[in-house]
């Protein structure tokens, strides 16, 4: 049974490492995407205030 799983790559450490690396990459990508979105929303929400300050 163990030989069957190893031949399928289930107990293969490299496949587990690659899955973990892909998950870490996806989570980091999502964090960066969320930070960019929050920064853009912050800038857009404060832009009218600063435009009014510049006009006056």
N, CA, C and O of each residue as an XYZ file, in Angstrom:
224
protein
N       0.838     -1.194      0.000
C       0.000      0.000      0.000
C       0.876      1.249      0.000
O       0.610      2.198     -0.738
N       1.920      1.247      0.828
C       2.802      2.409      0.889
C       3.509      2.606     -0.444
O       3.688      3.739     -0.891
N       3.912      1.510     -1.084
C       4.534      1.610     -2.403
C       3.588      2.207     -3.427
O       4.021      2.973     -4.289
N       2.324      1.878     -3.355
C       1.329      2.440     -4.267
C       1.223      3.951     -4.074
O       1.203      4.706     -5.047
N       1.155      4.392     -2.806
C       1.038      5.819     -2.543
C       2.296      6.576     -2.961
O       2.216      7.698     -3.460
N       3.458      5.956     -2.754
C       4.695      6.612     -3.169
C       4.779      6.715     -4.682
O       5.261      7.718     -5.209
N       4.318      5.696     -5.382
C       4.358      5.759     -6.844
C       3.401      6.819     -7.375
O       3.641      7.398     -8.435
N       2.329      7.073     -6.653
C       1.368      8.114     -7.043
C       1.805      9.507     -6.600
O       1.191     10.499     -6.993
N       2.848      9.592     -5.795
C       3.349     10.880     -5.340
C       2.632     11.433     -4.127
O       2.775     12.615     -3.815
N       1.863     10.606     -3.434
C       1.127     11.085     -2.271
C       2.064     11.284     -1.085
O       1.926     12.261     -0.348
N       3.013     10.376     -0.893
C       3.959     10.503      0.202
C       5.279     11.120     -0.258
O       6.264     11.092      0.480
N       5.306     11.656     -1.431
C       6.522     12.250     -1.962
C       6.727     13.615     -1.309
O       5.837     14.463     -1.365
N       7.877     13.834     -0.697
C       8.110     15.089      0.021
C       8.200     16.269     -0.933
O       7.816     17.380     -0.569
N       8.702     16.052     -2.154
C       8.812     17.171     -3.084
C       7.441     17.654     -3.521
O       7.245     18.853     -3.714
N       6.488     16.744     -3.683
C       5.154     17.194     -4.070
C       4.487     17.944     -2.925
O       3.747     18.899     -3.160
N       4.740     17.525     -1.695
C       4.178     18.241     -0.546
C       4.801     19.625     -0.445
O       4.104     20.605     -0.180
N       6.116     19.709     -0.656
C       6.785     21.005     -0.608
C       6.284     21.925     -1.701
O       6.102     23.119     -1.466
N       6.058     21.396     -2.888
C       5.577     22.244     -3.972
C       4.162     22.731     -3.703
O       3.824     23.866     -4.039
N       3.337     21.894     -3.104
C       1.976     22.321     -2.756
C       2.029     23.413     -1.697
O       1.289     24.394     -1.775
N       2.899     23.247     -0.712
C       3.037     24.258      0.339
C       3.566     25.554     -0.253
O       3.086     26.634      0.094
N       4.553     25.461     -1.145
C       5.094     26.664     -1.775
C       4.033     27.377     -2.599
O       3.958     28.605     -2.578
N       3.218     26.628     -3.320
C       2.151     27.246     -4.106
C       1.136     27.921     -3.196
O       0.659     29.011     -3.511
N       0.803     27.304     -2.092
C      -0.158     27.899     -1.156
C       0.412     29.173     -0.535
O      -0.304     30.161     -0.376
N       1.696     29.152     -0.184
C       2.321     30.348      0.378
C       2.373     31.464     -0.652
O       2.130     32.625     -0.323
N       2.688     31.123     -1.898
C       2.731     32.125     -2.957
C       1.361     32.744     -3.155
O       1.243     33.962     -3.283
N       0.310     31.908     -3.182
C      -1.047     32.426     -3.361
C      -1.462     33.316     -2.197
O      -2.091     34.353     -2.408
N      -1.122     32.927     -0.982
C      -1.512     33.741      0.173
C      -0.768     35.072      0.176
O      -1.354     36.106      0.495
N       0.506     35.058     -0.173
C       1.260     36.315     -0.251
C       0.716     37.200     -1.360
O       0.617     38.416     -1.191
N       0.364     36.611     -2.482
C      -0.212     37.367     -3.592
C      -1.529     38.014     -3.166
O      -1.794     39.169     -3.501
N      -2.349     37.269     -2.429
C      -3.621     37.822     -1.963
C      -3.410     38.950     -0.959
O      -4.161     39.925     -0.965
N      -2.408     38.836     -0.103
C      -2.116     39.891      0.866
C      -1.665     41.155      0.150
O      -2.115     42.251      0.484
N      -0.787     41.015     -0.826
C      -0.314     42.179     -1.578
C      -1.466     42.825     -2.330
O      -1.581     44.050     -2.361
N      -2.311     42.014     -2.929
C      -3.464     42.535     -3.656
C      -4.399     43.298     -2.720
O      -4.909     44.357     -3.086
N      -4.626     42.777     -1.530
C      -5.494     43.441     -0.563
C      -4.877     44.746     -0.074
O      -5.592     45.734      0.102
N      -3.559     44.771      0.150
C      -2.906     46.004      0.587
C      -2.994     47.082     -0.477
O      -3.211     48.250     -0.156
N      -2.831     46.711     -1.736
C      -2.957     47.679     -2.827
C      -4.379     48.208     -2.897
O      -4.585     49.408     -3.078
N      -5.350     47.339     -2.756
C      -6.749     47.754     -2.794
C      -7.073     48.707     -1.646
O      -7.746     49.716     -1.857
N      -6.610     48.407     -0.451
C      -6.865     49.277      0.700
C      -6.187     50.632      0.508
O      -6.767     51.666      0.839
N      -4.971     50.635     -0.021
C      -4.273     51.896     -0.269
C      -5.007     52.741     -1.298
O      -5.141     53.953     -1.126
N      -5.480     52.113     -2.359
C      -6.226     52.854     -3.377
C      -7.528     53.414     -2.823
O      -7.887     54.556     -3.113
N      -8.231     52.624     -2.035
C      -9.472     53.119     -1.434
C      -9.203     54.277     -0.473
O      -9.986     55.225     -0.416
N      -8.131     54.211      0.263
C      -7.760     55.301      1.156
C      -7.487     56.575      0.363
O      -7.967     57.649      0.727
N      -6.721     56.460     -0.715
C      -6.412     57.632     -1.545
C      -7.667     58.211     -2.184
O      -7.847     59.428     -2.214
N      -8.519     57.359     -2.686
C      -9.744     57.830     -3.333
C     -10.668     58.499     -2.320
O     -11.316     59.495     -2.642
N     -10.737     57.976     -1.126
C     -11.639     58.563     -0.135
C     -11.134     59.916      0.380
O     -11.948     60.772      0.727
N      -9.824     60.130      0.437
C      -9.293     61.399      0.914
C      -9.035     62.405     -0.207
O      -8.772     63.573      0.076
N      -9.103     61.990     -1.454
C      -8.817     62.881     -2.570
C      -9.737     64.104     -2.607
O      -9.230     65.208     -2.807
N     -11.050     63.979     -2.428
C     -11.895     65.183     -2.472
C     -11.506     66.228     -1.419
O     -11.551     67.428     -1.689
N     -11.138     65.786     -0.260
C     -10.737     66.716      0.794
C      -9.491     67.503      0.379
O      -9.450     68.724      0.528
N      -8.496     66.820     -0.131
C      -7.269     67.505     -0.517
C      -7.461     68.366     -1.759
O      -6.795     69.392     -1.905
N      -8.344     67.974     -2.640
C      -8.648     68.808     -3.807
C      -9.301     70.103     -3.343
O      -8.967     71.176     -3.844
N     -10.222     70.018     -2.398
C     -10.852     71.230     -1.865
C      -9.840     72.120     -1.149
O      -9.935     73.345     -1.230
N      -8.891     71.537     -0.463
C      -7.849     72.344      0.178
C      -6.990     73.062     -0.855
O      -6.586     74.203     -0.632
N      -6.711     72.427     -1.960
C      -5.901     73.051     -3.003
C      -6.658     74.166     -3.714
O      -6.064     75.170     -4.109
N      -7.951     73.994     -3.875
C      -8.753     74.998     -4.578
C      -8.875     76.270     -3.738
O      -8.820     77.374     -4.279
N      -9.037     76.128     -2.452
C      -9.217     77.302     -1.589
C      -7.969     78.038     -1.346
O      -7.974     79.045     -0.638
